[in-house]
């Protein structure tokens, strides 16, 4: 315990009394305040344990916390471990559980979602040089970012158990949020900026709304010369398709791109006139595919015709409006060569969320995150408003690296002609070592009907059920274990809404199949 120049005699007395009562408690006192980092480093110099656990003075530790952490370390060999958390009032009432994802490097750039309870090897902290001066308020975030630079993702382990409770007091960040410590947001911006600079990743970092969560606006010079092929399937519905294409041309700035229109057996005179006019425009292809509807096959044929190294699969009922939309998605792939696909935030016309990432295993196969919440709402622990690695995104607006697409065989046109082909593609990409990223900073309108399933006939229902069963059988080992969706959440339905009762084996470290 470090008394960092508190000047409070009663506090100093209590700390001295505790240290005198138990030889395992050490008391270090400073006459002047040195700041969180230097005070913590003084404690680290005095520490003799093989492991270091970080806990704030307003945290309440669960009695079994250390045992659970050490068992997880023994099982996984991780060098840095973190747990879930919640908050506790002065009366002992628990609230606001934060059920965290497994290690998510992209999310860690946006927010310190790891926070506490954290256990690290003492040798790792020695290698890192302790906490860095100048980041008080975000010193733990800065330390975690530096640790992520030398650790592999497999060496960072999430223990899905609430092992500590964050006390809520009138002046605490737990009660008041980021507004309680506005200087922490500036320190966080500096910490993320320094981390990216060390990794030679050019970016502008800013606070989102003055909070301790951040937007990373990538600035890769190499992206200026990278082209994208935009694939848009349609069948008649010329007015909608025309609006989609017009919006692309009107709002896409400073990008090299081509548009490939996939005409799936249109029959109207309006469609014929539309395709003829489009085919005469520069950087535009029209592929006529007179076959029964098969979403996977349409896009696979389009991919074969694509000339650029990246492809944007886009439904003809998605309307873009942000001039930086395509650049923002592309930059996620350019700065990280392991990103295979990027998805956007899609809103219904009235402004509520249609898509903010896809969660595996919910409802049997997968479900969209945050469907129905207001478009600007943060979602569960800000997950709807932060860029992050995720397990799947919708092909209604999905940027894919062409080499990754070809590596995994593209969309499955034989067994997944309509449903779940995008989820299947993402699962295959992840299985091959590619990452999937969701960015909330690309927002588009998706005019998909809320009641799209109401007009299903018997044949469509039979096909959907068959494709559902294909997914459940093919990916039975993966779907129940979405690493970015905490195992405490229910898989029955309602993303981030309900919890489930877990058996002990559900909390064992999961090793995905090779």
C-alpha positions in Angstrom: 0.0 0.0 0.0 1.4 3.3 -1.1 0.3 6.5 0.7 1.0 8.9 -2.2 1.3 12.1 -0.1 -2.3 12.0 1.0 -1.6 14.3 4.0 -4.4 12.5 5.9 -3.1 11.4 9.3 -6.1 9.1 9.8 -5.4 7.3 6.5 -1.7 7.0 7.2 -2.5 5.6 10.7 -4.9 3.0 9.3 -2.3 1.8 6.7 0.4 1.6 9.4 -1.9 -0.4 11.6 -2.8 -2.9 8.9 0.9 -3.3 8.0 1.7 -4.0 11.7 -1.0 -6.6 11.9 0.1 -8.8 9.0 3.6 -9.3 7.7 2.3 -9.7 4.2 1.2 -6.1 4.1 3.8 -3.4 3.3 3.3 0.3 3.8 5.2 2.9 1.8 4.7 6.6 2.4 5.5 9.7 0.4 5.4 13.2 1.8 4.6 14.7 -1.6 2.2 13.3 -4.2 4.2 11.6 -7.0 1.3 10.5 -9.2 -0.2 7.1 -9.9 2.6 5.7 -12.0 5.5 6.6 -9.7 3.6 5.4 -6.6 2.8 2.1 -8.3 6.4 1.7 -9.4 7.5 2.2 -5.8 5.2 -0.7 -4.8 6.5 -2.8 -7.7 10.1 -2.4 -6.5 9.1 -3.6 -3.1 7.2 -6.6 -4.5 8.7 -10.1 -4.1 6.0 -12.3 -5.7 6.3 -14.2 -8.9 3.1 -12.5 -10.0 1.7 -9.0 -9.8 -2.0 -8.3 -9.5 -3.4 -4.8 -10.1 -6.2 -3.7 -7.9 -7.4 -0.1 -7.1 -8.1 1.1 -3.6 -11.8 1.2 -4.4 -12.0 -2.4 -5.6 -13.4 -5.3 -3.6 -11.8 -8.6 -4.4 -13.7 -11.9 -4.5 -12.2 -14.4 -2.0 -11.5 -17.0 -4.7 -10.0 -14.5 -7.2 -6.4 -15.4 -6.9 -7.1 -19.2 -6.9 -9.2 -18.8 -10.1 -6.6 -16.7 -11.8 -3.7 -19.0 -11.0 -5.7 -22.1 -12.1 -6.3 -20.4 -15.4 -2.7 -19.5 -15.8 -1.7 -23.1 -15.1 -4.2 -24.3 -17.7 -3.3 -21.8 -20.4 0.3 -20.7 -19.8 -0.8 -17.1 -20.3 1.5 -14.3 -19.0 -1.3 -11.7 -18.6 -4.8 -12.6 -17.4 -7.9 -10.4 -16.7 -11.3 -11.1 -15.3 -14.9 -9.8 -15.7 -16.1 -7.1 -13.2 -19.2 -5.4 -11.9 -19.9 -2.5 -9.5 -20.9 -2.4 -5.8 -22.7 0.3 -3.9 -22.0 1.4 -0.3 -24.8 -0.9 0.8 -23.3 -3.9 -1.0 -25.7 -4.0 -3.9 -24.1 -5.4 -7.1 -24.9 -3.9 -10.5 -23.6 -3.2 -14.1 -21.8 -6.4 -14.8 -19.1 -6.1 -17.5 -18.9 -9.4 -19.2 -15.8 -8.9 -21.4 -14.7 -10.5 -24.6 -11.5 -12.5 -25.0 -8.4 -10.6 -26.0 -9.3 -8.0 -28.6 -6.4 -5.9 -29.7 -8.5 -3.7 -32.0 -11.0 -3.0 -29.2 -8.1 -2.2 -26.8 -7.1 0.7 -29.0 -10.6 2.2 -28.5 -11.0 1.6 -24.8 -9.4 -0.1 -21.8 -12.0 -2.8 -21.7 -9.6 -5.0 -19.7 -9.3 -2.7 -16.7 -9.1 -5.0 -13.6 -8.7 -7.6 -12.1 -5.3 -8.1 -13.9 -2.6 -10.6 -13.1 0.8 -10.4 -14.7 4.1 -12.2 -14.4 6.5 -10.1 -12.4 9.2 -10.8 -15.0 6.9 -9.3 -17.7 6.5 -6.1 -15.7 10.3 -5.9 -15.2 10.7 -6.3 -18.9 8.2 -3.5 -19.5 9.9 -1.2 -17.0 6.8 -0.7 -14.9 4.3 2.0 -15.4 5.2 5.0 -17.6 5.2 8.5 -16.2 3.0 11.1 -17.8 -0.2 8.9 -18.4 -1.8 9.3 -15.0 -5.5 8.5 -15.4 -4.7 6.1 -18.3 -1.6 4.5 -16.8 -3.1 1.0 -16.8 -4.3 1.3 -20.4 -0.9 2.5 -21.4 0.7 -0.5 -19.7 -1.6 -3.0 -21.3 -0.9 -1.5 -24.7 2.8 -1.9 -24.2 2.3 -5.4 -23.0 0.4 -6.2 -26.1 3.4 -5.2 -28.2 5.6 -8.0 -26.8 3.0 -10.7 -26.0 1.2 -12.9 -28.5 -2.6 -13.0 -28.3 -2.3 -16.5 -26.9 -0.3 -15.2 -23.9 -3.2 -12.9 -22.9 -6.1 -14.8 -21.3 -9.6 -13.7 -20.3 -11.0 -15.4 -17.2 -14.9 -15.2 -17.7 -15.7 -14.7 -14.0 -16.5 -11.6 -12.0 -13.5 -11.6 -9.6 -13.8 -8.0 -8.3 -16.3 -5.3 -7.7 -15.7 -1.6 -8.4 -17.0 0.6 -5.6 -19.4 3.3 -6.5 -18.9 6.5 -4.5 -20.0 10.1 -5.2 -16.6 11.0 -6.7 -15.6 7.7 -8.2 -15.2 7.0 -11.9 -17.4 3.9 -11.3 -20.3 6.1 -10.4 -19.8 9.2 -12.6 -18.1 7.6 -15.6 -15.4 9.5 -17.6 -16.9 12.8 -16.5 -15.4 12.3 -13.1 -11.8 12.5 -14.5 -11.8 14.5 -17.7 -8.0 14.5 -17.7 -8.0 10.7 -18.1 -9.4 11.0 -21.7 -6.4 13.2 -22.8 -4.0 10.7 -21.2 -5.7 7.9 -23.0 -5.4 9.7 -26.3 -1.7 10.1 -25.6 -1.3 6.5 -24.6 -3.0 5.1 -27.7 -1.1 7.6 -30.0 2.3 6.6 -28.5 1.5 2.9 -28.9 0.6 3.3 -32.6 3.7 5.4 -33.1 5.9 2.7 -31.7 4.3 0.2 -34.1 4.8 2.7 -37.0 1.1 2.9 -37.7 0.1 6.4 -38.7 -3.2 7.5 -37.3 -5.1 10.4 -35.7 -6.5 9.5 -32.3 -9.3 11.4 -30.7 -11.6 11.0 -27.7 -15.2 10.0 -28.6 -17.4 12.6 -27.0 -14.8 13.5 -24.4 -15.0 10.0 -22.9 -12.2 7.6 -22.1 -12.9 5.8 -25.4 -11.2 6.7 -28.6 -11.5 6.8 -32.4 -8.5 5.7 -34.4 -8.5 7.4 -37.8 -5.9 5.5 -39.8 -3.7 7.5 -42.2 -1.8 4.9 -44.2 -0.1 6.5 -47.2 0.0 3.1 -49.1 -3.9 3.0 -49.1 -4.0 5.8 -51.7 -3.0 3.4 -54.5 -5.1 0.4 -53.4 -8.3 -0.2 -55.5 -11.6 -1.8 -54.6 -14.1 -3.7 -56.7 -17.7 -3.0 -55.6 -20.1 -5.9 -56.3 -23.8 -5.2 -56.4 -26.3 -8.0 -57.2 -29.8 -7.0 -58.4 -32.8 -8.3 -60.3 -35.1 -5.6 -61.7 -35.9 -3.1 -58.8 -34.1 -0.5 -61.0 -35.1 2.5 -58.9 -33.5 1.1 -55.7 -30.4 -0.2 -57.5 -30.0 3.2 -59.2 -30.1 5.0 -55.9 -27.5 2.6 -54.5 -25.1 3.2 -57.4 -25.7 6.9 -57.5 -24.9 7.2 -53.9 -21.6 5.3 -54.4 -20.5 7.6 -57.2 -21.6 10.8 -55.4 -20.1 10.0 -52.0 -17.0 8.0 -52.6 -14.0 10.3 -52.6 -10.3 9.9 -53.3 -10.6 6.2 -54.1 -9.8 4.0 -57.0 -12.7 1.7 -57.5 -14.8 -0.1 -60.0 -18.5 -1.1 -59.9 -19.6 -4.6 -61.0 -23.3 -4.9 -61.4 -24.5 -8.5 -61.1 -27.8 -8.6 -63.1 -29.5 -11.8 -61.9 -32.0 -12.4 -64.7 -33.8 -9.0 -64.9 -36.7 -9.0 -67.3 -38.0 -5.4 -67.5 -37.3 -2.9 -70.1 -36.3 -0.5 -67.4 -33.6 -2.9 -66.3 -32.3 -3.4 -69.8 -32.0 0.4 -70.3 -30.3 0.8 -66.9 -27.7 -1.9 -67.5 -27.0 -0.5 -71.0 -26.4 2.9 -69.6 -24.2 1.7 -66.8 -22.1 -0.5 -69.0 -21.1 2.6 -71.0 -19.7 4.3 -67.9 -16.0 4.2 -67.0 -14.9 1.6 -64.4 -18.2 -0.2 -64.6 -18.9 -3.8 -65.5 -22.3 -5.5 -66.0 -22.4 -9.3 -65.6 -25.7 -10.8 -66.8 -26.4 -14.0 -64.9 -29.6 -15.6 -66.2 -29.9 -18.2 -63.4 -32.1 -18.8 -60.4 -31.2 -16.7 -57.4 -28.1 -17.9 -55.6 -26.5 -15.1 -53.6 -23.3 -17.0 -53.1 -22.8 -17.9 -56.8 -23.7 -14.4 -57.9 -20.9 -12.9 -55.8 -18.4 -15.7 -56.6 -18.9 -14.9 -60.3 -18.5 -11.2 -59.5 -15.3 -11.9 -57.6 -13.8 -13.8 -60.6 -14.4 -10.6 -62.6 -13.0 -8.2 -60.0 -9.7 -6.6 -60.9 -8.8 -5.0 -57.6 -7.2 -6.7 -54.5 -10.2 -5.8 -52.4 -13.9 -6.4 -53.0 -16.9 -4.7 -51.4 -20.0 -6.9 -51.3 -22.9 -4.5 -51.2 -26.7 -5.1 -51.3 -28.6 -2.9 -53.8 -30.7 -1.6 -50.9 -27.8 -0.1 -49.0 -27.3 3.6 -49.4 -24.0 5.2 -48.4 -23.6 8.9 -47.6 -20.2 9.4 -45.9 -17.4 10.5 -48.4 -14.9 8.5 -46.3 -16.9 5.3 -46.0 -14.9 3.1 -48.3 -11.6 4.6 -47.3 -12.3 4.0 -43.6 -13.1 0.3 -44.3 -10.1 -0.2 -46.6 -7.7 1.4 -44.1 -8.5 -1.3 -41.5 -7.1 -3.8 -44.0 -4.1 -1.7 -45.1 -2.8 -1.1 -41.6 -3.2 -4.7 -40.6 -2.3 -7.4 -43.2 -4.1 -10.0 -41.2 -7.6 -8.4 -41.5 -9.6 -10.4 -44.0 -12.9 -8.6 -43.8 -14.5 -5.4 -42.5 -18.1 -4.6 -41.8 -20.0 -1.4 -41.3 -22.8 -0.2 -39.1 -26.1 -0.4 -41.0 -29.2 1.5 -39.9 -32.9 1.0 -40.9 -34.4 4.1 -42.6 -35.9 5.3 -39.2 -32.4 5.3 -37.7 -32.3 2.2 -35.6 -29.5 -0.4 -35.9 -29.9 -3.2 -38.3 -26.3 -4.5 -38.1 -23.5 -3.7 -35.7 -21.6 -6.9 -36.1 -22.7 -10.6 -35.9 -22.5 -12.8 -32.9 -22.0 -16.6 -33.4 -24.2 -19.2 -31.7 -27.1 -16.9 -30.7 -30.4 -18.4 -31.9 -28.6 -21.5 -33.1 -26.3 -20.1 -35.8 -25.8 -16.3 -35.4 -27.6 -13.0 -34.9 -26.9 -9.4 -35.4 -25.6 -7.4 -32.5 -27.7 -4.4 -31.1 -30.5 -4.8 -33.7 -33.2 -2.2 -32.9 -31.3 0.2 -30.7 -31.0 3.9 -31.7 -28.2 4.4 -34.3 -26.2 6.6 -32.0 -26.6 4.6 -28.8 -23.4 3.1 -27.3 -24.9 -0.4 -26.7 -23.6 -2.7 -24.0 -20.5 -1.2 -22.5 -20.1 0.9 -25.6 -19.6 -2.1 -27.9 -21.9 -0.7 -30.6 -19.9 2.5 -30.9 -16.3 1.2 -30.9 -14.2 -0.5 -33.7 -13.3 -4.0 -32.7 -12.4 -7.4 -33.9 -15.5 -9.6 -34.2 -16.4 -13.1 -35.4 -18.6 -12.1 -38.4 -20.2 -9.3 -40.3 -23.0 -9.1 -42.9 -22.3 -9.3 -46.6 -24.9 -6.6 -47.1 -21.9 -4.3 -46.8 -18.6 -6.2 -46.4 -15.1 -5.4 -47.6 -13.0 -8.6 -48.2 -9.4 -9.0 -49.1 -9.5 -10.9 -52.4 -6.6 -13.2 -51.6 -8.2 -14.2 -48.3 -11.6 -14.8 -50.1 -9.9 -17.1 -52.7 -7.9 -18.9 -50.0 -11.0 -20.1 -48.2 -12.9 -20.8 -51.4 -15.3 -17.8 -51.4 -19.0 -18.2 -50.6 -20.5 -21.7 -50.5 -22.8 -21.7 -53.5 -23.7 -25.4 -53.2 -25.2 -25.6 -49.7 -25.6 -22.0 -48.6 -27.2 -20.3 -51.6 -29.1 -17.6 -49.6 -28.7 -17.7 -45.8 -25.6 -17.7 -43.6 -23.2 -17.6 -46.5 -21.6 -14.5 -45.0 -21.3 -16.0 -41.6 -19.8 -19.2 -43.1 -17.3 -17.1 -45.0 -16.2 -15.2 -41.9 -15.9 -18.4 -39.9 -13.7 -19.9 -42.7 -11.6 -16.7 -42.7 -11.1 -16.8 -39.0 -10.2 -20.5 -39.2 -7.5 -19.6 -41.7 -6.0 -17.0 -39.3 -7.7 -13.9 -40.8 -9.3 -11.3 -38.6 -12.8 -9.7 -39.0 -13.3 -6.1 -38.0 -16.4 -4.1 -37.3 -16.2 -0.3 -37.6 -19.0 1.9 -36.4 -17.4 4.9 -38.2 -18.9 3.7 -41.5 -22.7 4.2 -41.2 -25.0 3.4 -44.1 -28.8 3.1 -44.5 -30.1 -0.4 -45.2 -33.6 -0.5 -46.5 -34.2 -4.1 -45.6 -37.8 -4.6 -44.3 -38.2 -5.4 -40.7 -40.7 -8.1 -41.7 -38.6 -9.6 -44.4 -39.3 -13.2 -43.2 -43.1 -12.7 -43.3 -43.4 -13.5 -47.0 -41.5 -16.8 -46.8 -43.3 -19.6 -48.6 -43.0 -23.3 -47.8 -40.1 -23.7 -50.3 -38.1 -20.7 -48.8 -38.7 -21.9 -45.2 -37.5 -25.4 -46.2 -34.4 -24.0 -47.8 -33.7 -21.8 -44.8 -34.0 -24.7 -42.4 -31.7 -26.8 -44.5 -29.1 -24.0 -44.6 -29.5 -23.6 -40.8 -28.7 -27.2 -40.3 -25.7 -27.1 -42.6 -24.2 -24.3 -40.5 -25.0 -26.0 -37.2 -23.4 -29.3 -38.4 -20.4 -27.8 -40.2 -19.4 -25.4 -37.4 -20.6 -27.2 -34.4 -17.3 -26.8 -32.7 -17.1 -23.0 -33.3 -20.6 -21.5 -33.1 -21.1 -22.0 -29.3 -17.8 -20.4 -28.5 -17.7 -16.9 -30.0 -14.5 -15.5 -28.4 -15.8 -12.0 -28.6 -19.1 -12.7 -26.9 -18.9 -13.6 -23.2 -20.0 -17.2 -22.3 -22.2 -15.8 -19.5 -24.6 -14.4 -22.2 -27.5 -16.6 -23.3 -27.4 -18.2 -26.7 -31.1 -18.6 -27.0 -31.8 -15.2 -28.4 -31.4 -11.5 -27.7 -27.8 -10.4 -28.1 -26.4 -8.8 -24.9 -29.8 -9.1 -23.2 -30.0 -12.3 -21.2 -27.6 -14.4 -19.1 -27.4 -18.2 -19.0 -26.6 -20.7 -16.2 -23.2 -22.2 -16.9 -21.9 -25.6 -16.1 -18.3 -25.8 -14.7 -17.0 -27.3 -18.0 -18.3 -24.2 -19.9 -15.6 -22.1 -18.2 -12.7 -24.3 -19.1 -10.3 -22.6 -21.5 -11.6 -23.2 -25.0 -9.1 -24.2 -27.7 -10.6 -23.7 -31.2 -10.1 -26.6 -33.5 -7.3 -26.4 -36.1 
